[in-house]
């Protein structure tokens, strides 16, 4: 389909979720004859490099966003907003500088609003068409739509039918003209589970920006010390040396087949209400104990949405208690992944690339 087209795939570097959900897209692109180029920084670059060591990599400097230790996020985010705008401009300048040297035919940006170019078919991946913010939500949504508009396509990794997995974040009456639903994205789609070497009681997958990532990690470790194991904690820190902490095996990162096997074997899964986590759980048909990141409106909304539908147990971090849920963990359910909608989107992108190539030949 893509006839060797070189396509930059560039996830946001706020945690590992954006990189993880790019994994099935990279697989799909390669299956259809494209040559993906990985563009990322730090942890996301390490994750994708481990998944696809054969692919060319380009380091795109990112921005380290800090979250508050408590629930008050408005001032913390407001202080970082100018830096976020500078980051968007820096990303755009980076692409203009490097696209010819990288011989790019297209770009797929996961939530990096600066990575578009008028000379290249440009795709933005986001489930946040209508983001929730702690202050000035109406203004924030207008700014968000303004940043979506320059892209040829906006791929929404959710079901078109409401509420999907993202609810009001991805569904509304006035969608951007370039929006296309492509179905959920999970790295477990192309990676059969490895043979499990443990039957874990609790598997906790910790992710997201600091300091809240470390705060949840410490809470989980403290509570698992009092619960008979074995337990597994995946810290979301590629490069961290594995170690045993009482009944808990702590690892920085796991290869996708191994993590898939661990999650399937677990009596109880613990994680954040991050959107990539929700898509991964949907793909393997598992419910979980989920803890929204305090002060992060998107995760708090997703927590309310999925607590109401009964798929997961959702607890506030201040009242987080694993032992309450372990005797009666959430039920397993039918797996849900992307399907024909993703194939349609990829065909559409291949068509845009073909049109560009034809234009350059004339």
C-alpha positions, 0 to 999 in steps of 0.5 A: 500500500505505502510502497516504501514511504518513509513516515515519521511516527512521533509520540508525546513524551509525557509518560509512556502511554503515547509511545505504547499506543503507537506500537500497533500503528508502526506494525500496521505501517510496516505490514503495508509496506511503509518505512516508519522512522521513530521520532521521540525522546527519553523514555518513549524513545527507549520504549519504541527502540526496544520494540523496533530496534531495526528502525531508524530513530530521530531524537525530537527534544521534548518537554518535561511537564511537572504535576502538582503533589496535591490536587490543585493543578491550575496554577502549576499548568498555567505556569507551564503553558508558555513553555508548552507553546514554545515547545509546539513552535520548536517541534515545528521548526525541528520538522522543517529543518530535518524532514528533507534529510530524513526523506520523509513522505508523511508524519504521524504525530501523537499529540505533538501539535507542532509536527506538521508541514504543508509539504507533507501529509500530516496526521495528528493522533489524539483522543482529546478533541474536547479536553477537560481543564481545571480553568478556562475550559472553553478557551482551552478547547478553542486553542486545542481545535486551532492546533488540530486544524493544520493537520490533514487528518486527526485520527481519534483512537476510539470507537465512533459510537458514543461513549466509546472509551473516551466519552465526552473527550472524543465525542461531541456535536461539532467535530473537527472537519479532519477528524476520523475515528480509527478504533482503540490502539493497543500494543498487545494487538500484535504481540501474543502473550509470552508463556507466563513464568509466574501466576502473579497476584497483583500486577501494578503498572505505574505511569505518567508524569512526576511527582505523581508517578513516584507517589503512586509507586510508593503507595503500591509498594507499601500496601503490597508488603502487607499482602501475600505475593508474588506481586509485580510492579512495572515502574514505567522507567526504562533502564531501571535495574530489576529488584526484589522488594519483599514480595514485590518484583520491581521492573522498570519496563517489560517487553510487550509479550511479557507484560501481556502475559503478566497482565493475563495471569494477574488476579488483580491489575492496578494502574492509572486511568490513563487513556492508553491503559484503558485501551490496553485493558480493553484489548485484553478483556480485563477489568482493573483497579484504577487510580486517577492522577490527582488534579488531572481532569482528563483522568478524573473524568475517565475514572468517573466514566468507567466507574459508572459503566462497571468495567473497572473499580476506580478509587481516589488516590487518598482512599486507595486500598488494594486489599479491599478489591483483591478478594473480588476483582473486576470481571473479565470481558470481551476484548475490544480493538480497532478494526476496519476503521483503522484500515480505512484511515491507513488507506486514506493516508496512503492515498494522500502520499500518492497524491503528493508523489504525483504532484512532485513528478509533474 
